[in-house]
Amino acid sequence: MSADEQEFWKAREGLAYMHDYARAIRVAPWSLLSCVLARVSTAAPTNIVIPPLTGDRSASLNFDVGVVGNPGSGKGIAEAASRTLIPDLRNAVVTQPASGEGLAAMFATRIQIPEDEGGSKGETRISCIASRALLSIPEIGTLGGASKRQGSTIIPALCSAWSGESLGAFNKAEANRLTIPEHAYRLSLIVGIQPAASSSIFDAIDVGLPQRFLWTSTLDVNAPTTPTALPTRRFPFDTGKLPADPTMVTMSAIYESGTIRGSLNYKLMRMSFPQIAFNEADAQRLNVLHGGSLAPLDSHLIQLKAKVAALLALMDGARLDVDEEDWQLADTIMQRSCEVRDQCLDAMHAARQDQKAEYIADDNAAHEKAETKKLESAKKSTLSQLERHDPQREGIKGYDISRMLGRNGKYAYTAIEELFTESKLDRLMDGGNTASSTWAITC
């Protein structure tokens, strides 16, 4: 482990605890940290947001994690360990996504408006049933399968959710007409990713899906030979220390009105950030405005770093003020994330090349087998035609035999040569080549 890495894990009590706990239960510390951050995000109140580091839009704390590893490498163990450290998600829905429309249905439903409240028969209104959810997908193939269904909107819906934008859409059937306003829900995602199958994410680079993930690996190459002892102290984070949630009555009123704006007793709480964060975000934005290049996979790097820094602050005493240390720690996490992301991308490309090579090899083998079968068929046809048209063995020119074979004619000369080598044909007259020579069946 590098000196910088050692300093990172010693920087705070919570980080040191996670490192020691991970080593004790044989889990990669980085993967445990990433899953813990996702759970902190899930538990955070819906109205806590990140201020605009550039532009004028607040950013959401909604958070996506990709745990990279081959089958049996410990993707599920890392998530299970994070549940042990943070068991309370404040009544969050924990499930797998089925569709883009299904995301909105996790948070709201339609209920009958009572007549004593002025409702007519069949009239309904939107009601909040949950304000937060954690999507847990053990294998990326599940997400890939859902995204490939005809008309699927799951990928763009997940991208919108990460940004805290509104969910749902107008539907012809009123029962399915659910719209969740921006910054009025909390949604985080933990996905297990096998590198060879990661195309489900990387193929969505144009809509910004892989850019939104914090990438982490199940590997811990510095793990000691003997597991360390479990920490005797408690994990220094309690979701009960986070600010209180808006009431369900308030949430239902917001969902029904379709906006957080107005006198609905719902106020956004903007976390504060150090000047270094604004400077870094502004420098990147200015570079883009001046025509500078930004790697496609890095297009949301600053926003993701801001989320990580904010979650580190919340995890450190439920602070709403992000300090310079939070920003620096987030930078270390982001460097690690980019390394894992790029390694996963390389592994996916290698797997694709291997698959393509195997396909080409199989295709070539099949082609060779087909050619062999056609040649054998031409040899049989050659003997059959000579038996039929040259019973006295007077001989037939090679080019005439070729015409007799019809669609197998292009194999005629090779067939004749092989039959001659096998002593099944005699050359009665040498014309200088196979086509001009005269051939007959051997006595």
C-alpha positions as CSV (number, residue, x, y, z in Angstrom):
1,M,0.0,0.0,0.0
2,S,1.4,3.4,-1.0
3,A,2.0,6.1,1.6
4,D,-0.8,8.2,0.2
5,E,-3.2,5.3,0.6
6,Q,-2.1,4.8,4.2
7,E,-2.7,8.4,4.9
8,F,-6.1,8.3,3.3
9,W,-7.3,5.4,5.6
10,K,-5.9,7.1,8.7
11,A,-7.4,10.5,7.9
12,R,-10.6,9.8,9.8
13,E,-12.0,7.5,12.4
14,G,-14.7,6.2,10.1
15,L,-12.3,5.5,7.2
16,A,-9.9,3.7,9.6
17,Y,-12.8,1.7,11.0
18,M,-13.9,0.6,7.5
19,H,-10.4,-0.3,6.5
20,D,-9.9,-2.5,9.6
21,Y,-13.3,-4.0,9.4
22,A,-12.8,-4.9,5.7
23,R,-9.5,-6.5,6.3
24,A,-11.0,-8.5,9.2
25,I,-13.8,-10.0,7.1
26,R,-11.7,-10.3,3.9
27,V,-13.4,-7.6,1.8
28,A,-11.7,-5.0,-0.3
29,P,-11.7,-1.7,1.7
30,W,-12.4,0.4,-1.4
31,S,-15.4,-1.6,-2.3
32,L,-16.8,-1.4,1.2
33,L,-16.3,2.3,1.3
34,S,-18.1,2.8,-1.9
35,C,-21.1,0.8,-0.8
36,V,-21.2,2.7,2.5
37,L,-21.2,6.0,0.6
38,A,-24.2,4.7,-1.4
39,R,-26.1,3.9,1.8
40,V,-25.2,7.3,3.3
41,S,-26.6,8.8,0.2
42,T,-29.8,6.7,0.5
43,A,-30.3,7.7,4.1
44,A,-29.8,11.5,3.5
45,P,-32.9,13.6,3.5
46,T,-34.3,14.3,0.0
47,N,-34.0,18.1,0.4
48,I,-30.3,18.2,1.0
49,V,-28.6,19.2,-2.2
50,I,-25.2,20.3,-3.5
51,P,-24.9,24.0,-4.5
52,P,-24.1,24.7,-8.2
53,L,-20.3,24.7,-8.5
54,T,-20.9,26.2,-11.9
55,G,-24.1,27.2,-13.6
56,D,-27.2,27.8,-11.6
57,R,-28.7,24.3,-10.8
58,S,-28.3,22.5,-7.5
59,A,-27.0,19.0,-7.8
60,S,-28.5,15.9,-6.2
61,L,-26.9,13.6,-3.6
62,N,-28.3,10.5,-5.5
63,F,-25.4,8.2,-6.0
64,D,-24.4,5.2,-8.2
65,V,-21.7,2.6,-7.4
66,G,-20.3,0.0,-9.7
67,V,-18.5,-2.9,-7.9
68,V,-16.2,-4.5,-10.4
69,G,-15.1,-8.2,-10.1
70,N,-15.3,-11.6,-11.7
71,P,-17.9,-14.2,-10.5
72,G,-17.2,-15.2,-6.9
73,S,-14.9,-12.2,-6.2
74,G,-16.9,-10.7,-3.4
75,K,-19.2,-8.1,-5.0
76,G,-22.1,-9.2,-2.8
77,I,-20.0,-9.5,0.3
78,A,-19.0,-5.9,0.1
79,E,-22.6,-4.7,-0.1
80,A,-23.6,-7.1,2.7
81,A,-20.8,-5.6,4.9
82,S,-22.0,-2.1,4.2
83,R,-25.5,-3.2,5.5
84,T,-23.8,-4.3,8.7
85,L,-22.2,-0.9,9.2
86,I,-25.2,1.1,8.2
87,P,-28.3,-1.0,8.9
88,D,-30.8,1.8,9.1
89,L,-31.8,3.3,5.7
90,R,-34.8,5.2,7.2
91,N,-37.5,3.1,5.6
92,A,-35.9,3.0,2.1
93,V,-37.2,0.7,-0.5
94,V,-34.5,-1.8,-1.5
95,T,-35.2,-3.5,-4.8
96,Q,-34.1,-4.1,-8.4
97,P,-35.3,-1.8,-11.2
98,A,-37.6,-3.3,-13.9
99,S,-38.3,-0.3,-16.0
100,G,-37.9,3.4,-16.2
101,E,-41.6,3.9,-15.4
102,G,-41.1,1.6,-12.4
103,L,-38.7,4.0,-10.8
104,A,-41.5,6.5,-10.2
105,A,-43.8,3.8,-8.8
106,M,-41.3,3.1,-6.0
107,F,-42.1,6.5,-4.6
108,A,-45.7,7.2,-5.3
109,T,-49.1,5.7,-6.1
110,R,-52.5,7.0,-6.8
111,I,-55.3,6.9,-4.2
112,Q,-59.0,7.5,-4.3
113,I,-59.9,11.0,-3.3
114,P,-62.6,10.6,-0.5
115,E,-66.0,12.2,-1.2
116,D,-65.8,14.2,2.0
117,E,-62.7,15.9,0.5
118,G,-64.6,16.8,-2.7
119,G,-63.5,13.8,-4.7
120,S,-65.8,12.5,-7.4
121,K,-66.2,8.8,-8.3
122,G,-63.0,7.4,-9.7
123,E,-61.0,10.6,-9.1
124,T,-57.5,10.0,-7.7
125,R,-54.5,11.9,-6.5
126,I,-50.8,11.1,-6.2
127,S,-49.6,10.0,-2.7
128,C,-46.1,9.5,-1.5
129,I,-45.4,5.9,-0.3
130,A,-41.7,6.2,0.1
131,S,-39.2,9.1,-0.3
132,R,-36.0,7.0,-0.8
133,A,-34.9,3.8,-2.5
134,L,-31.7,1.8,-3.0
135,L,-31.5,-0.2,-6.1
136,S,-29.3,-3.3,-5.7
137,I,-28.3,-5.2,-8.8
138,P,-26.0,-8.1,-8.1
139,E,-25.2,-8.7,-11.8
140,I,-24.9,-6.1,-14.6
141,G,-26.6,-8.5,-17.0
142,T,-29.9,-7.8,-15.2
143,L,-29.7,-4.1,-16.1
144,G,-28.5,-4.9,-19.6
145,G,-31.5,-7.3,-20.1
146,A,-34.0,-4.7,-18.9
147,S,-32.5,-2.0,-21.1
148,K,-32.8,-4.1,-24.2
149,R,-36.5,-4.6,-24.0
150,Q,-38.4,-2.8,-26.7
151,G,-39.3,0.7,-25.6
152,S,-37.2,0.5,-22.4
153,T,-36.4,3.8,-20.7
154,I,-34.4,2.4,-17.8
155,I,-31.0,3.8,-18.8
156,P,-32.2,7.4,-19.4
157,A,-34.3,7.2,-16.3
158,L,-31.3,6.2,-14.2
159,C,-29.3,9.1,-15.6
160,S,-32.1,11.5,-14.8
161,A,-32.3,10.1,-11.2
162,W,-28.6,10.6,-10.6
163,S,-29.1,14.3,-11.5
164,G,-32.1,14.5,-9.3
165,E,-34.4,15.4,-12.2
166,S,-38.1,14.6,-12.3
167,L,-39.1,11.0,-12.8
168,G,-42.1,9.5,-14.6
169,A,-44.1,10.7,-17.5
170,F,-47.7,11.4,-18.6
171,N,-49.4,8.1,-19.2
172,K,-52.8,7.5,-20.9
173,A,-53.9,5.4,-18.0
174,E,-54.4,7.6,-15.0
175,A,-53.4,4.9,-12.6
176,N,-50.0,4.8,-14.1
177,R,-49.7,8.6,-14.4
178,L,-47.0,9.3,-11.8
179,T,-44.5,12.1,-11.8
180,I,-42.0,12.7,-9.1
181,P,-40.6,16.3,-8.9
182,E,-36.9,17.0,-9.0
183,H,-35.1,17.0,-5.7
184,A,-38.1,15.3,-4.0
185,Y,-36.7,11.8,-3.7
186,R,-33.5,9.9,-2.9
187,L,-32.3,7.1,-5.2
188,S,-29.0,5.3,-5.1
189,L,-27.7,2.4,-7.0
190,I,-25.2,-0.4,-6.4
191,V,-24.4,-2.7,-9.4
192,G,-22.1,-5.7,-9.5
193,I,-20.1,-5.5,-12.8
194,Q,-18.2,-8.3,-14.4
195,P,-15.6,-6.7,-16.7
196,A,-16.3,-9.0,-19.6
197,A,-20.0,-8.0,-19.4
198,S,-19.6,-4.3,-18.7
199,S,-20.7,-3.3,-22.2
200,S,-24.2,-2.8,-20.7
201,I,-22.8,0.3,-19.0
202,F,-20.1,1.4,-21.4
203,D,-22.4,1.2,-24.5
204,A,-24.5,3.9,-22.8
205,I,-21.6,6.4,-22.8
206,D,-23.5,8.7,-25.2
207,V,-26.3,9.2,-22.6
208,G,-23.7,9.5,-19.7
209,L,-24.3,6.4,-17.7
210,P,-20.8,5.2,-17.0
211,Q,-19.7,8.7,-16.3
212,R,-22.1,8.8,-13.3
213,F,-20.7,5.8,-11.5
214,L,-18.2,5.6,-8.7
215,W,-16.1,2.6,-9.8
216,T,-14.6,0.3,-7.2
217,S,-12.9,-3.1,-7.3
218,T,-13.3,-6.3,-5.3
219,L,-9.5,-6.7,-5.4
220,D,-7.3,-6.0,-2.4
221,V,-3.7,-7.0,-3.5
222,N,-2.3,-5.7,-0.2
223,A,-4.5,-7.9,2.0
224,P,-2.4,-9.5,4.8
225,T,-1.9,-13.2,4.9
226,T,-3.7,-13.4,8.3
227,P,-7.0,-11.5,8.7
228,T,-6.8,-8.6,11.2
229,A,-9.0,-8.6,14.3
230,L,-12.4,-7.0,14.1
231,P,-12.6,-3.5,15.5
232,T,-13.8,-3.4,19.1
233,R,-15.3,0.1,18.8
234,R,-18.5,0.9,17.0
235,F,-18.7,2.4,13.5
236,P,-18.8,6.2,14.1
237,F,-21.8,7.0,11.9
238,D,-25.5,6.9,12.8
239,T,-28.2,7.8,10.3
240,G,-30.2,9.2,13.2
241,K,-27.8,12.1,13.4
242,L,-28.9,13.3,9.9
243,P,-31.4,16.1,9.6
244,A,-35.0,15.0,9.8
245,D,-37.0,14.2,6.7
246,P,-39.9,16.3,5.5
247,T,-43.2,14.8,6.6
248,M,-45.1,12.3,4.4
249,V,-47.9,14.8,4.2
250,T,-45.5,17.4,2.8
251,M,-44.1,14.9,0.3
252,S,-47.6,13.9,-0.9
253,A,-48.5,17.5,-1.4
254,I,-45.3,18.1,-3.4
255,Y,-46.0,15.0,-5.5
256,E,-49.5,16.1,-6.2
257,S,-48.5,19.6,-7.2
258,G,-45.6,18.3,-9.3
259,T,-43.1,20.8,-8.0
260,I,-41.1,21.6,-4.8
261,R,-41.6,25.3,-5.4
262,G,-44.4,27.1,-3.6
263,S,-45.5,27.3,0.0
264,L,-45.5,23.6,0.6
265,N,-43.1,23.7,3.7
266,Y,-40.3,22.0,1.6
267,K,-37.1,23.9,1.7
268,L,-33.9,22.8,0.0
269,M,-30.8,22.7,2.3
270,R,-27.7,23.5,0.3
271,M,-24.5,22.1,1.6
272,S,-21.6,24.5,1.7
273,F,-18.3,23.9,-0.3
274,P,-14.8,25.3,0.0
275,Q,-13.5,27.8,-2.5
276,I,-11.1,25.2,-3.9
277,A,-14.1,23.2,-5.2
278,F,-15.6,26.2,-7.0
279,N,-12.2,27.1,-8.5
280,E,-11.6,23.5,-9.8
281,A,-15.1,23.3,-11.3
282,D,-14.8,26.8,-12.9
283,A,-11.4,25.9,-14.4
284,Q,-12.8,22.8,-16.0
285,R,-15.8,24.7,-17.3
286,L,-13.6,27.5,-18.7
287,N,-11.4,25.0,-20.5
288,V,-14.4,23.5,-22.2
289,L,-15.7,27.0,-23.2
290,H,-12.3,27.8,-24.7
291,G,-12.5,24.6,-26.8
292,G,-10.4,22.4,-24.7
293,S,-10.9,18.7,-24.8
294,L,-12.5,16.7,-22.0
295,A,-12.5,12.9,-22.2
296,P,-16.0,11.6,-22.7
297,L,-15.8,9.3,-19.6
298,D,-14.7,12.4,-17.5
299,S,-17.7,14.6,-18.4
300,H,-19.3,14.3,-15.0
301,L,-16.1,14.0,-12.9
302,I,-16.5,17.2,-11.0
303,Q,-20.2,16.5,-10.2
304,L,-19.3,13.0,-9.0
305,K,-16.4,14.3,-6.9
306,A,-18.7,16.8,-5.3
307,K,-21.2,14.1,-4.4
308,V,-18.3,12.0,-2.8
309,A,-17.1,15.0,-0.8
310,A,-20.6,15.8,0.4
311,L,-21.2,12.2,1.5
312,L,-17.8,12.1,3.3
313,A,-19.0,15.3,5.2
314,L,-22.3,13.7,6.1
315,M,-20.5,10.6,7.3
316,D,-18.3,12.7,9.5
317,G,-20.7,13.9,12.1
318,A,-23.6,14.6,9.7
319,R,-21.9,17.9,8.6
320,L,-23.6,20.0,6.0
321,D,-20.4,22.0,5.4
322,V,-17.9,20.3,3.0
323,D,-14.3,21.4,3.9
324,E,-11.0,21.2,2.1
325,E,-10.1,17.8,3.7
326,D,-13.4,16.4,2.3
327,W,-12.5,17.6,-1.1
328,Q,-9.0,16.2,-0.9
329,L,-10.2,12.8,0.3
330,A,-12.8,12.8,-2.5
331,D,-10.0,13.5,-5.0
332,T,-8.1,10.3,-3.8
333,I,-11.3,8.3,-4.1
334,M,-11.9,9.7,-7.6
335,Q,-8.4,8.8,-8.7
336,R,-9.0,5.2,-7.6
337,S,-12.4,5.2,-9.3
338,C,-11.0,6.3,-12.7
339,E,-8.3,3.6,-12.5
340,V,-10.8,0.9,-11.9
341,R,-13.1,2.2,-14.6
342,D,-10.3,2.3,-17.2
343,Q,-9.1,-1.2,-16.2
344,C,-12.7,-2.5,-16.5
345,L,-13.0,-0.9,-20.0
346,D,-9.7,-2.5,-21.1
347,A,-10.9,-5.9,-19.8
348,M,-14.2,-5.4,-21.7
349,H,-12.3,-4.6,-24.9
350,A,-10.0,-7.6,-24.4
351,A,-13.0,-9.9,-23.9
352,R,-14.6,-8.6,-27.0
353,Q,-11.5,-9.2,-29.0
354,D,-11.2,-12.7,-27.7
355,Q,-14.8,-13.4,-28.5
356,K,-14.4,-12.0,-32.0
357,A,-11.3,-14.0,-32.5
358,E,-13.1,-17.2,-31.4
359,Y,-16.0,-16.3,-33.8
360,I,-13.6,-15.9,-36.7
361,A,-11.8,-19.1,-35.8
362,D,-15.1,-21.0,-35.6
363,D,-16.2,-19.4,-38.9
364,N,-13.0,-20.3,-40.6
365,A,-13.2,-23.9,-39.3
366,A,-16.8,-24.1,-40.5
367,H,-15.8,-22.7,-43.9
368,E,-13.0,-25.3,-44.2
369,K,-15.4,-28.1,-43.2
370,A,-18.0,-26.9,-45.8
371,E,-15.3,-26.8,-48.5
372,T,-14.1,-30.3,-47.7
373,K,-17.7,-31.6,-47.9
374,K,-18.2,-29.9,-51.3
375,L,-15.0,-31.3,-52.6
376,E,-15.9,-34.8,-51.5
377,S,-19.3,-34.3,-53.2
378,A,-17.5,-33.2,-56.4
379,K,-15.3,-36.3,-56.3
380,K,-18.3,-38.6,-56.1
381,S,-20.0,-36.7,-58.9
382,T,-16.9,-37.0,-61.1
383,L,-16.8,-40.8,-60.7
384,S,-20.6,-41.0,-61.3
385,Q,-20.5,-38.9,-64.4
386,L,-17.5,-40.9,-65.9
387,E,-19.3,-44.2,-65.1
388,R,-22.4,-42.9,-66.9
389,H,-20.9,-41.1,-69.9
390,D,-17.6,-43.1,-70.5
391,P,-18.4,-46.7,-69.8
392,Q,-15.7,-47.8,-72.4
393,R,-13.0,-45.7,-70.8
394,E,-12.3,-43.7,-73.9
395,G,-11.7,-40.6,-71.7
396,I,-13.4,-37.2,-71.2
397,K,-11.7,-33.8,-71.2
398,G,-11.3,-32.1,-67.8
399,Y,-13.3,-29.1,-68.9
400,D,-16.2,-31.3,-70.0
401,I,-16.2,-33.0,-66.6
402,S,-16.4,-29.6,-65.0
403,R,-19.5,-28.7,-67.0
404,M,-21.1,-32.1,-66.0
405,L,-20.7,-31.2,-62.3
406,G,-23.0,-28.1,-62.5
407,R,-22.8,-26.0,-59.3
408,N,-19.9,-28.2,-58.1
409,G,-18.0,-27.4,-61.3
410,K,-15.5,-25.1,-59.6
411,Y,-14.3,-28.0,-57.5
412,A,-13.9,-30.3,-60.6
413,Y,-10.2,-29.8,-61.3
414,T,-9.2,-30.3,-57.6
415,A,-11.5,-33.4,-57.5
416,I,-9.9,-34.8,-60.6
417,E,-6.3,-34.2,-59.3
418,E,-7.1,-35.9,-55.9
419,L,-8.8,-38.9,-57.6
420,F,-5.8,-39.2,-59.8
421,T,-3.5,-39.2,-56.8
422,E,-5.7,-41.8,-55.1
423,S,-5.4,-43.9,-58.3
424,K,-9.1,-43.8,-59.0
425,L,-8.6,-42.0,-62.3
426,D,-6.2,-42.5,-65.2
427,R,-4.8,-39.7,-67.4
428,L,-5.2,-41.1,-70.9
429,M,-3.9,-38.0,-72.7
430,D,-1.8,-35.2,-71.1
431,G,-3.1,-31.9,-72.4
432,G,-0.7,-29.8,-70.3
433,N,-3.2,-29.0,-67.6
434,T,-6.1,-30.7,-65.8
435,A,-8.8,-29.0,-67.9
436,S,-7.2,-30.0,-71.3
437,S,-6.2,-33.6,-70.3
438,T,-8.4,-36.6,-70.9
439,W,-9.5,-38.6,-67.9
440,A,-11.1,-42.0,-67.4
441,I,-11.9,-44.2,-64.4
442,T,-9.1,-46.5,-63.4
443,C,-9.6,-50.2,-64.3
